[in-house]
Amino acid sequence: MIVLNLSCSNSHSFEGWFASLEEFQRQAEVHQITCPHCNNAIITKLPSGSHVRRAAPEKTPDLAGSETSQAKILTALEDLLRDSENVASRFPEEARKIHYAEAPPRRIHGTASIDEVHALLDEDIAVVPLPNLLRKDIH
């Protein structure tokens, strides 16, 4: 099983699970994948590390505990944001300055379009998209 980060032509991001990368490509070519936000069938794979599940879990996950795990993950992500500088829409510019040693290294967060994220990744600048629910003003 492979998990991919996807986007529709309306720039909605979502996750898709497939048997293989070839299966994703086959389904995308015949428009069998649709955006859960707008039903758009023009889908592209976003650059990211894929997740491959190689074996079944040894035991069934505790669904009651999943809410606790989600809360812990959200808290950890909020802590990361709180411990970084919000550069808002200047994110691509600031990330480049840090990468090319034109600014001191530091943790930053902000906003960037999908095209800007692709450009940063093409320059080997590591960025991590965060879910919309975390994009609030955290100081």
C-alpha positions in Angstrom: 0.0 0.0 0.0 1.3 3.5 -0.9 0.0 6.8 0.4 0.4 9.8 -1.8 -0.2 13.5 -1.3 -2.4 14.7 -4.2 -3.8 17.9 -5.6 -6.6 18.8 -8.0 -6.4 21.5 -10.6 -8.3 23.7 -8.1 -5.4 23.5 -5.7 -7.2 21.3 -3.1 -4.7 19.0 -1.4 -5.7 15.6 -0.1 -4.3 12.1 0.5 -4.8 9.0 -1.6 -4.0 5.3 -0.9 -3.0 3.0 -3.8 -1.7 -0.5 -4.3 1.3 1.0 -6.2 2.5 4.2 -8.0 1.6 2.5 -11.3 -2.0 2.0 -10.0 -2.2 5.7 -9.1 -1.0 6.6 -12.6 -3.5 4.3 -14.3 -6.4 5.6 -12.2 -5.3 9.3 -12.7 -5.1 8.8 -16.5 -8.7 7.6 -16.8 -10.0 10.1 -14.3 -11.0 7.5 -11.7 -9.6 9.7 -8.8 -11.7 12.7 -7.8 -11.0 15.5 -5.3 -13.0 15.0 -2.1 -13.5 18.8 -1.9 -14.8 19.6 -5.4 -15.1 16.3 -7.3 -12.5 17.6 -9.8 -10.9 14.6 -11.7 -7.7 16.4 -12.9 -5.4 15.1 -10.2 -1.6 15.4 -9.8 0.8 13.9 -7.3 2.5 16.4 -5.1 6.2 15.9 -4.4 6.7 14.2 -1.1 8.0 11.1 0.5 5.6 8.3 0.0 4.5 5.9 2.7 4.6 2.2 2.0 2.9 -0.3 4.2 4.7 -3.6 3.8 3.0 -5.8 6.3 -0.3 -6.0 8.2 -0.2 -4.7 11.8 0.3 -7.4 14.4 -2.9 -6.3 16.2 -5.9 -4.2 15.5 -5.4 -0.6 16.4 -7.2 0.8 19.5 -9.7 3.2 17.9 -10.4 4.8 21.2 -6.7 5.7 21.6 -6.6 7.2 18.1 -8.2 10.4 19.3 -5.5 10.7 22.0 -2.8 10.1 19.4 -4.3 12.7 17.1 -4.4 15.2 20.0 -0.8 14.5 20.8 0.2 15.0 17.1 -1.7 18.3 16.9 -0.1 19.5 20.2 3.4 18.6 18.9 2.7 20.5 15.6 1.4 23.5 17.5 4.5 23.5 19.6 6.7 23.4 16.5 4.8 26.4 15.1 5.0 28.3 18.3 8.8 27.7 18.4 9.2 29.1 14.9 9.0 32.5 13.3 5.9 33.3 11.3 7.1 34.9 8.0 3.6 34.8 6.5 3.6 35.2 2.7 7.4 35.8 2.7 7.9 32.1 3.4 9.4 31.2 -0.1 11.8 34.2 0.0 12.9 33.6 3.6 13.3 29.8 3.0 15.6 30.6 0.1 17.6 33.1 2.1 18.2 30.5 4.9 19.0 27.8 2.4 21.5 29.9 0.5 23.1 31.3 3.8 21.9 34.8 3.1 20.0 34.8 6.4 20.8 33.2 9.7 19.4 29.6 10.1 16.2 29.5 12.1 12.9 27.7 12.1 10.2 29.5 10.1 6.6 28.9 9.0 4.3 30.8 6.7 2.3 30.4 3.5 3.2 29.4 0.0 1.2 28.4 -3.1 1.5 24.9 -4.5 3.7 26.3 -7.3 6.0 28.0 -4.8 6.3 24.8 -2.8 7.2 22.9 -6.1 9.8 25.5 -6.9 11.3 25.3 -3.4 11.5 21.5 -3.7 13.0 21.7 -7.2 15.8 23.8 -5.5 16.3 21.0 -2.9 14.8 23.3 -0.2 13.0 21.0 2.3 9.5 22.2 3.2 6.6 20.5 4.9 3.0 21.4 4.2 0.8 21.5 7.3 -2.9 20.9 7.4 -5.2 23.9 7.2 -6.4 23.3 10.8 -2.9 24.3 12.0 -2.7 27.5 10.0 -3.7 29.9 12.7 -1.8 32.6 14.2 0.4 30.9 16.9 2.9 33.0 18.8 
